[in-house]
Amino acid sequence: MDLSTQKVSVFEKVGYSLGDLAANLVFQTLITYLAYFYTDIYGLKNTDASIVMLSVGLVAAFAFNPVIGVLADRTNSKWGKFRPWILYTAVPLGVVAFLAFSTPHFSYKGKLIYAAVTYTFLLLLYASSNLPYSALSGVLTGDMGQRNSISSYRFVAVMFAQFFVQVFMLPIIQFAGKGDKAVGIEVVMSWLAIIGSIMLLITFFSTRERIVPSPEQKSSLKDDLTDLSRNRPWLIMLTLTILVFITLAMKGGAYVYYFNNYVDKAALTDFISPVVAVLSGVGLNFFGNDPVSAGFGLFNAGGIIFMMVGISLSKRFADKYGKRDVYITGLLVATFFVFDFIFFSPKSILLIFASQMLHGLTYGVTIPILWAMIADVADYSEWRTKRRATAIIFSAMMVGLKAGLSIGGALVAWILNLYGYIPKQAATGAEIVQPESVAQGAKMLVSIFPSIPFLIGAGLLFFYVIDKKMEVKIEAELKARRASANEASESVLKVEPISVD
């Protein structure tokens, strides 16, 4: 393969995208099921689940990610800076993901310690794999169009992972465990661990790093941190990412409670029964075991299918109008289709499903753009400072992702506790009867509360200076610099023959 070209083959784009598919088998499970797993399967109290998720998550966000970013930027190997991290974490990440969703028979204190320890190692390994993986997109090519294309491939893969986790996983857990969700989730996670590890190995073997910092580039950690503190686009993207993932974790983690405690089960059954009959006819019988699980899965399926459509439109819009402006517009419209859940009654099943689909379509446009904007911030930093520090720039995304995930997930358990939610471990009878207030809490968690971070994030982007005009300017000037540096390197290697009289 000619590493001098900025063109990335379809084979390499697909291979790279499998890494995000693997990562999202873990990440989407954390967003969708972690609070539910801790309270209703593993048996933690609401407050204890909230504390574990928040404390471990914030340590991971603000300690693990910056350290991994610094180390990755200073890694030098025959495979490059970032690919070795993907290789060496592939199998350990799968093993720890399985352990984190296992349910050992410990005392309550032992279970609490086990949850904290396994969640800590899971987030450490996730950072060690996914931060270098994300930074890798910034060195596969310096071409903005190719970078947008890579992001689109990548997030189609993300949607496949999300589709499986949010649509099929809960019904399969029910089916695999024969009603015992603790057994079912262990079976499912064992297979996801194996598949995810294999996909990460494929990513390692199929990709190449093309953007290599010049040999004379040297910077200390102090230099990198000083550059970051003066990089307003980086600070904005860090804050934006935290806000976006607070919303995603909050509403994503609350939907299962929303379907269990707010949505009218009879109306839901009537609405989905034709679809369930068709799916059963083609062999997907696990959708018929529980109408709530089936409805939850089909609700997510509609959103994800339309999200894929949005992702497919993302590159076209970003190339024409610029990433920033498209992101602002998409986020504002997507927020409306979150907020409007406050108006739906428990029997408004058609409106609930339609709003989820329209939210998926409009939010889907923004998904690849967020990651491509982080790569642009790395270019912006290199353009300003003449030093490239890709991984520590991408640590903004990972810090924001982990912090947002932790805050949003913890808010789900904490807010439900405020509304009187009774977790599985606190039940004294065979069936838990939740207070009426829980339904209102679940409704707020998928409407009003998650709308607020999205709106603040959209407002922040009006202060983000890398618009379409600046994108073009930075790309052109960096290309000229790199071409000049390559010519200088080649001239040094040319040695004139010495004549001897």
C-alpha positions in Angstrom: 0.0 0.0 0.0 1.2 3.4 -0.9 1.3 5.4 2.3 2.1 8.6 0.6 -1.4 8.9 -0.8 -4.2 10.4 1.3 -6.8 8.1 -0.4 -8.2 5.4 1.9 -9.5 2.2 0.3 -13.0 0.9 1.0 -11.4 -2.2 2.5 -9.5 -0.1 5.0 -12.6 2.1 5.8 -14.6 -1.1 6.5 -11.8 -2.5 8.6 -11.5 0.7 10.6 -15.2 0.9 11.1 -15.3 -2.6 12.7 -13.4 -1.2 15.6 -16.2 1.1 16.4 -18.7 -1.7 16.0 -16.8 -3.6 18.6 -16.5 -0.7 21.0 -20.2 0.1 20.7 -21.2 -3.4 21.7 -19.7 -2.3 25.1 -20.6 1.4 25.0 -24.3 0.9 23.9 -24.8 -1.7 26.5 -23.5 0.8 29.1 -25.8 3.5 27.9 -28.9 1.4 27.6 -28.7 -1.2 30.4 -26.1 -0.3 33.0 -28.5 1.4 35.4 -31.2 -1.3 34.8 -28.6 -4.1 35.2 -27.4 -2.7 38.5 -30.8 -2.1 40.0 -33.1 -4.8 38.5 -30.7 -7.7 37.6 -27.6 -7.3 39.9 -29.6 -6.0 42.8 -28.0 -2.8 43.9 -29.9 0.0 45.7 -30.6 3.0 43.5 -28.2 5.3 45.5 -25.4 2.7 45.4 -25.8 2.2 41.7 -25.7 5.9 41.2 -22.6 6.3 43.3 -20.7 3.5 41.5 -21.6 4.8 38.1 -20.7 8.5 38.9 -17.6 8.0 40.9 -15.9 5.4 38.8 -17.0 7.1 35.6 -15.6 10.5 36.6 -12.3 9.0 37.7 -12.1 7.2 34.3 -13.0 10.4 32.4 -10.6 12.8 34.1 -7.7 10.4 35.0 -7.6 7.5 32.6 -8.3 9.4 29.3 -5.7 12.2 29.6 -3.0 9.7 30.7 -3.8 7.3 27.8 -3.8 10.3 25.4 -0.4 11.4 26.6 1.1 7.9 26.4 -0.4 7.2 23.0 1.0 10.4 21.5 4.4 9.3 22.7 4.2 5.7 21.5 6.5 4.8 18.7 6.5 1.4 17.2 6.8 -0.3 13.8 3.0 -0.3 13.7 2.6 3.4 14.5 1.4 5.3 17.5 -2.2 4.1 17.9 -2.6 0.7 16.3 -0.5 -1.2 19.0 -3.0 0.0 21.7 -5.9 -1.6 19.7 -3.9 -4.9 19.3 -3.0 -5.3 23.0 -6.4 -4.4 24.5 -8.6 -6.4 22.1 -8.9 -9.5 24.2 -8.6 -8.0 27.7 -11.5 -5.6 26.9 -13.7 -8.5 25.9 -12.9 -10.5 29.0 -13.6 -7.5 31.4 -16.8 -6.6 29.6 -18.1 -10.1 30.3 -17.1 -9.9 34.0 -18.7 -6.5 34.5 -22.1 -7.9 33.5 -21.8 -11.1 35.5 -23.7 -11.7 38.6 -21.6 -13.7 41.2 -23.2 -14.8 44.4 -21.5 -12.5 46.9 -22.8 -10.7 49.9 -24.3 -7.3 49.2 -21.0 -5.6 50.2 -19.1 -8.0 48.1 -21.4 -7.4 45.1 -20.9 -3.6 45.6 -17.1 -4.0 45.6 -17.2 -6.3 42.6 -19.3 -3.8 40.6 -16.9 -1.0 41.4 -13.8 -3.0 40.5 -15.1 -4.5 37.3 -16.6 -1.2 36.1 -13.3 0.5 36.8 -11.3 -2.0 34.8 -13.9 -1.9 32.0 -13.6 1.9 31.7 -9.8 1.7 31.9 -9.5 -0.8 29.1 -12.2 0.9 27.1 -10.1 4.2 27.2 -6.9 2.3 26.4 -8.6 0.9 23.3 -11.1 3.5 22.1 -9.0 6.7 22.6 -6.2 5.4 20.4 -8.8 4.0 18.0 -10.5 7.5 17.8 -7.1 9.2 17.3 -6.3 6.8 14.5 -8.9 8.5 12.3 -6.9 11.7 12.5 -3.8 10.0 11.0 -5.3 7.7 8.4 -5.5 10.7 6.1 -5.2 14.5 6.1 -7.9 14.9 3.4 -11.1 16.4 4.8 -13.3 14.7 2.3 -11.8 11.3 3.0 -12.1 12.0 6.7 -15.8 12.7 6.4 -16.2 9.5 4.4 -14.3 7.5 7.1 -16.6 9.0 9.7 -19.7 7.9 7.7 -18.4 4.3 7.4 -17.6 4.3 11.1 -20.9 5.4 12.2 -22.9 3.0 10.0 -21.0 0.3 12.0 -21.9 2.1 15.2 -25.6 1.9 14.2 -25.3 -1.8 13.6 -24.0 -2.3 17.1 -26.6 0.0 18.5 -29.3 -1.8 16.5 -28.4 -5.1 18.0 -28.0 -3.8 21.6 -31.1 -1.7 21.7 -33.4 -3.9 19.6 -32.5 -7.5 20.1 -30.5 -7.6 23.3 -33.3 -7.4 25.9 -35.5 -10.0 24.2 -32.5 -12.3 23.7 -31.6 -11.9 27.3 -35.1 -13.0 28.3 -35.0 -15.9 25.8 -31.5 -17.1 26.6 -32.1 -17.0 30.3 -35.6 -18.6 30.0 -36.9 -15.6 32.1 -33.8 -15.4 34.3 -32.2 -12.1 33.1 -29.0 -12.7 35.2 -28.3 -15.9 33.2 -29.4 -14.4 29.9 -27.1 -11.4 30.1 -24.1 -13.5 30.9 -24.8 -15.7 27.8 -25.2 -12.6 25.6 -22.1 -10.8 26.9 -19.9 -13.9 26.5 -20.7 -13.9 22.7 -20.3 -10.1 22.4 -16.9 -10.3 24.1 -15.6 -12.9 21.6 -17.0 -11.1 18.5 -15.8 -7.7 19.7 -12.2 -8.9 20.3 -12.1 -10.4 16.8 -13.3 -7.1 15.2 -10.7 -5.1 17.0 -8.0 -7.4 15.7 -9.3 -6.9 12.2 -9.1 -3.2 12.7 -5.4 -3.5 13.7 -4.5 -5.6 10.7 -6.4 -3.6 8.1 -5.4 0.0 8.8 -2.2 2.1 8.3 -1.1 5.4 9.8 -0.3 8.0 7.1 0.0 11.3 9.0 3.3 11.0 10.9 4.6 14.0 12.9 7.9 15.3 11.6 10.9 13.8 13.4 12.0 17.1 14.7 8.7 17.7 16.4 9.2 17.5 20.2 6.9 18.7 22.9 6.6 18.2 26.6 3.4 17.4 28.4 3.4 21.0 29.6 3.5 22.2 26.0 0.6 19.9 25.1 -1.5 21.0 28.1 -0.7 24.7 27.4 -1.7 24.3 23.8 -5.0 22.7 24.9 -5.8 25.4 27.4 -5.4 28.0 24.7 -7.4 26.1 22.1 -10.9 27.4 22.3 -12.4 24.9 19.8 -11.0 22.0 21.9 -12.6 23.5 25.1 -15.9 23.9 23.3 -15.8 20.3 21.9 -14.9 18.9 25.4 -18.0 20.7 26.9 -20.2 19.8 24.0 -19.3 16.1 24.2 -20.1 16.0 27.9 -23.5 17.6 27.3 -24.4 15.4 24.4 -23.5 12.2 26.2 -25.4 13.3 29.3 -28.5 13.4 27.2 -27.7 10.1 25.4 -27.1 8.3 28.7 -30.0 9.8 30.4 -32.7 9.1 27.8 -31.0 5.9 26.6 -30.9 4.5 30.1 -34.4 5.7 31.0 -36.3 4.2 28.0 -36.4 0.7 29.6 -38.0 2.2 32.7 -40.3 4.3 30.5 -41.7 1.2 28.8 -41.9 -0.7 32.1 -43.6 2.0 34.1 -45.3 4.6 31.8 -46.3 3.1 28.5 -49.7 1.4 28.5 -49.0 -2.3 28.0 -52.4 -3.2 26.4 -52.1 -0.4 23.8 -48.4 -1.3 23.2 -49.4 -5.0 22.6 -52.1 -4.1 20.1 -49.8 -1.7 18.3 -46.8 -4.1 17.9 -48.7 -7.4 17.5 -48.7 -7.4 13.7 -44.9 -6.8 13.6 -44.3 -9.4 16.2 -46.3 -11.9 14.2 -44.2 -11.2 11.1 -41.0 -11.6 13.0 -42.2 -14.8 14.6 -43.0 -16.1 11.1 -39.4 -15.7 10.1 -37.9 -17.4 13.1 -37.4 -14.4 15.5 -39.6 -16.0 18.2 -37.9 -14.3 21.1 -39.8 -11.1 20.4 -43.1 -12.8 21.5 -42.0 -13.7 25.0 -42.6 -10.3 26.6 -44.6 -7.4 25.0 -42.7 -4.8 26.9 -39.3 -6.1 25.8 -40.6 -6.5 22.2 -42.1 -3.0 22.2 -38.9 -1.5 23.7 -36.8 -3.3 21.0 -39.1 -2.2 18.1 -39.1 1.4 19.4 -35.4 1.5 19.3 -35.3 -0.2 15.9 -37.4 2.5 14.3 -35.0 5.2 15.8 -31.9 3.4 14.6 -33.1 2.7 11.1 -33.9 6.4 10.6 -30.6 7.3 12.3 -28.8 5.3 9.6 -30.6 7.4 7.0 -29.4 10.5 8.8 -25.8 9.3 8.9 -25.9 8.5 5.2 -26.9 12.2 4.5 -24.3 13.6 6.9 -21.3 13.8 4.6 -23.2 15.4 1.8 -24.5 18.2 4.1 -21.1 18.6 5.9 -19.2 18.9 2.6 -21.7 21.5 1.3 -22.4 23.6 4.4 -19.6 22.9 6.8 -19.6 20.7 9.9 -20.4 23.3 12.5 -23.6 24.7 10.9 -25.0 21.3 10.0 -24.3 20.1 13.6 -26.1 23.1 15.1 -29.2 22.6 12.9 -29.4 18.9 13.4 -29.0 19.1 17.2 -31.7 21.7 17.5 -34.3 19.8 15.5 -33.3 16.5 17.3 -33.9 18.2 20.6 -37.5 19.0 19.6 -38.2 15.3 19.1 -36.9 14.6 22.6 -38.8 17.4 24.3 -42.2 16.5 22.7 -42.3 13.2 24.7 -43.7 15.3 27.6 -47.0 15.7 25.7 -47.6 12.0 25.0 -50.1 10.0 27.0 -49.4 6.3 27.9 -51.6 5.2 25.0 -50.1 7.5 22.4 -48.0 4.6 21.0 -48.0 5.8 17.3 -46.8 9.3 18.4 -44.1 7.8 20.7 -42.7 5.6 17.9 -43.0 8.4 15.2 -41.1 10.9 17.4 -38.4 8.4 18.1 -37.9 7.9 14.3 -37.8 11.6 13.5 -35.3 12.1 16.4 -33.2 9.3 15.0 -33.2 10.9 11.5 -32.2 14.4 12.6 -29.7 13.3 15.3 -28.2 10.8 12.9 -27.0 13.7 10.7 -24.9 15.0 13.6 -23.3 11.7 14.7 -20.3 11.4 12.2 -19.8 15.1 12.3 -18.9 15.2 16.0 -16.0 12.9 15.6 -14.8 14.6 12.4 -14.9 17.9 14.2 -12.5 16.5 16.8 -10.1 15.5 14.0 -10.5 19.1 12.6 -9.5 20.5 16.1 -6.3 18.4 15.9 -5.6 20.0 12.5 -6.4 23.4 14.0 -3.9 22.8 16.8 -1.2 21.7 14.4 -2.0 24.7 12.1 -1.5 27.1 15.1 1.4 25.5 17.0 3.2 23.5 14.2 3.1 20.5 16.6 0.6 17.6 16.2 -0.8 15.9 19.3 -3.6 13.8 17.9 -4.4 11.5 20.9 -4.5 14.2 23.6 -6.8 16.3 21.3 -9.0 13.2 21.0 -9.0 12.8 24.7 -11.5 15.7 24.7 -14.0 13.3 23.1 -13.2 10.4 25.5 -13.2 12.6 28.6 -16.5 14.1 27.5 -17.9 10.7 26.6 -17.0 9.1 29.9 -18.1 12.1 32.0 -21.3 12.4 30.1 -22.0 8.7 30.3 -21.3 8.7 34.0 -23.3 11.8 34.9 -26.3 10.8 32.6 -26.4 7.2 33.9 -26.1 8.3 37.5 -28.9 10.8 37.0 -31.2 8.1 35.8 -30.8 6.1 39.1 -30.8 9.2 41.2 -33.8 10.9 39.7 -35.8 7.6 39.7 -35.0 7.3 43.4 -36.4 10.9 43.9 -39.6 9.7 42.3 -39.8 6.7 44.6 -38.6 3.9 42.3 -38.3 0.5 44.0 -35.4 -1.6 42.7 -35.5 -5.4 42.5 -33.4 -6.0 45.7 -35.9 -4.0 47.8 -38.9 -6.0 46.8 -40.6 -8.1 49.5 -43.2 -9.8 47.3 -43.2 -11.7 44.0 -44.2 -8.6 42.0 -43.1 -5.0 42.6 -45.8 -2.3 42.5 -44.2 1.0 41.8 -45.6 4.3 43.1 -47.6 6.3 40.6 -44.9 9.0 40.8 -42.4 6.6 39.0 -44.3 6.9 35.7 -44.0 10.7 35.8 -40.2 10.4 36.7 -39.7 8.1 33.7 -41.5 10.5 31.4 -39.4 13.4 32.6 -36.2 11.4 32.0 -37.0 10.9 28.3 -38.3 14.4 27.6 -37.6 17.5 29.7 -34.4 16.6 31.5 -32.4 15.3 28.4 -33.5 18.3 26.3 -31.6 20.7 28.5 -28.0 19.5 27.7 -28.7 19.3 24.0 -29.9 22.9 23.9 -26.9 24.2 25.8 -24.6 22.3 23.5 -26.2 23.8 20.4 -25.7 27.3 21.9 -22.0 26.6 22.6 -21.3 25.9 18.9 -22.0 29.5 17.9 -18.6 30.2 19.6 -16.8 27.5 17.6 -14.7 29.2 15.0 -13.9 26.3 12.6 -16.6 26.9 10.0 -16.6 25.8 6.4 -14.3 28.7 5.3 -11.7 27.9 8.0 -11.9 24.2 7.3 -10.8 24.8 3.7 -8.0 27.2 4.8 -6.5 24.9 7.4 -6.6 21.9 5.0 -4.8 23.8 2.2 -2.1 25.2 4.4 -1.4 21.9 6.2 -1.1 20.2 2.9 1.4 22.8 1.7 3.4 22.4 4.9 3.5 18.7 4.7 4.5 18.7 1.0 7.3 21.2 1.8 8.5 19.0 4.7 8.5 15.9 2.5 10.5 17.7 -0.2 13.0 18.9 2.5 13.4 15.3 3.8 14.0 13.9 0.3 16.6 16.6 -0.5 18.6 15.6 2.6 18.6 12.0 1.5 20.1 12.8 -1.9 23.9 12.7 -1.6 25.9 14.0 -4.5 28.8 11.8 -5.7 32.2 13.0 -4.6 34.9 13.1 -7.3 38.5 12.3 -6.3 41.3 13.9 -8.3 
